[in-house]
Amino acid sequence: MTDRSDNALISLLNIAGVCVAYLMLGISLWLSTEVPLATKGYWGMGILLLTLSLINVVKYRFDNRSSEDRIRKIEEARNEKLLEEALKEPKSET
């Protein structure tokens, strides 16, 4: 259960990072009429932050989905084994 909350927290932080990056790019575009070198650097930092955050969001979503799939497969295998055992047992009438 801790892994799920850790993934949710990390995903939330990464989504916040994406929002901050978009906000930084939007403010930079809004305030610049000409594009000096300093503004280009600011855009570069914003794009870098956005890219890293998006990569992390995708990674943690993929990890979470694969973990859920693994748990589902284990539960299906356990249920199938229980069903096989129940069918193999001879019924005794008393």
C-alpha positions as a printed NumPy array, in Angstrom:
array([[  0.   ,   0.   ,   0.   ],
       [  2.935,   2.315,   0.664],
       [  4.158,   1.958,  -2.924],
       [  0.802,   3.141,  -4.22 ],
       [  0.81 ,   6.266,  -2.006],
       [  4.468,   6.926,  -2.871],
       [  3.652,   6.727,  -6.577],
       [  0.651,   9.02 ,  -6.073],
       [  2.778,  11.571,  -4.214],
       [  5.554,  11.472,  -6.796],
       [  3.002,  11.76 ,  -9.617],
       [  1.399,  14.749,  -7.885],
       [  4.774,  16.443,  -7.522],
       [  5.59 ,  15.79 , -11.161],
       [  2.225,  17.144, -12.291],
       [  2.903,  20.25 , -10.196],
       [  6.283,  20.509, -11.958],
       [  4.566,  20.326, -15.351],
       [  2.152,  23.081, -14.332],
       [  5.001,  25.273, -13.053],
       [  6.913,  24.743, -16.301],
       [  3.903,  25.706, -18.424],
       [  3.323,  28.745, -16.201],
       [  6.952,  29.818, -16.553],
       [  6.776,  29.51 , -20.348],
       [  3.467,  31.371, -20.461],
       [  4.77 ,  34.248, -18.332],
       [  7.921,  34.452, -20.419],
       [  5.932,  34.588, -23.652],
       [  3.496,  37.117, -22.222],
       [  6.158,  39.53 , -20.964],
       [  8.632,  39.408, -23.843],
       [  7.998,  41.544, -26.876],
       [ 11.44 ,  40.859, -28.257],
       [ 13.409,  37.723, -27.497],
       [ 16.757,  38.536, -25.866],
       [ 19.242,  35.875, -24.857],
       [ 18.09 ,  35.895, -21.221],
       [ 14.531,  35.081, -22.287],
       [ 15.735,  32.24 , -24.464],
       [ 17.559,  30.822, -21.441],
       [ 14.406,  31.138, -19.348],
       [ 12.425,  29.304, -22.022],
       [ 15.122,  26.63 , -22.152],
       [ 14.915,  26.069, -18.392],
       [ 11.12 ,  25.888, -18.564],
       [ 11.175,  23.39 , -21.415],
       [ 13.784,  21.28 , -19.595],
       [ 11.664,  21.214, -16.417],
       [  8.556,  20.339, -18.433],
       [ 10.33 ,  17.535, -20.267],
       [ 11.757,  15.985, -17.098],
       [  8.403,  16.177, -15.329],
       [  6.559,  14.565, -18.229],
       [  9.078,  11.739, -18.402],
       [  8.637,  11.087, -14.679],
       [  4.828,  11.216, -14.898],
       [  4.841,   8.646, -17.691],
       [  7.334,   6.432, -15.843],
       [  5.362,   6.357, -12.6  ],
       [  2.058,   5.801, -14.373],
       [  3.618,   2.899, -16.29 ],
       [  5.125,   1.44 , -13.088],
       [  1.78 ,   1.737, -11.312],
       [ -0.102,   0.059, -14.155],
       [  2.409,  -2.799, -14.433],
       [  2.242,  -3.321, -10.673],
       [ -1.559,  -3.522, -10.791],
       [ -1.339,  -5.987, -13.704],
       [  1.12 ,  -8.148, -11.771],
       [ -1.158,  -8.212,  -8.711],
       [ -4.167,  -9.063, -10.891],
       [ -2.294, -11.966, -12.522],
       [ -1.239, -13.334,  -9.131],
       [ -4.831, -13.166,  -7.878],
       [ -6.119, -14.896, -11.03 ],
       [ -3.544, -17.684, -10.666],
       [ -4.452, -18.154,  -6.993],
       [ -8.162, -18.289,  -7.81 ],
       [ -7.549, -20.795, -10.604],
       [ -5.5  , -23.012,  -8.275],
       [ -8.213, -22.881,  -5.607],
       [-10.832, -23.803,  -8.203],
       [ -8.749, -26.748,  -9.459],
       [ -8.244, -28.005,  -5.905],
       [-11.952, -27.731,  -5.172],
       [-12.82 , -29.714,  -8.308],
       [-10.225, -32.449,  -7.606],
       [-11.423, -33.163,  -4.074],
       [-13.818, -36.098,  -3.996],
       [-17.154, -35.263,  -2.527],
       [-17.877, -37.297,   0.573],
       [-21.461, -37.826,   1.549],
       [-22.258, -38.435,   5.184]])
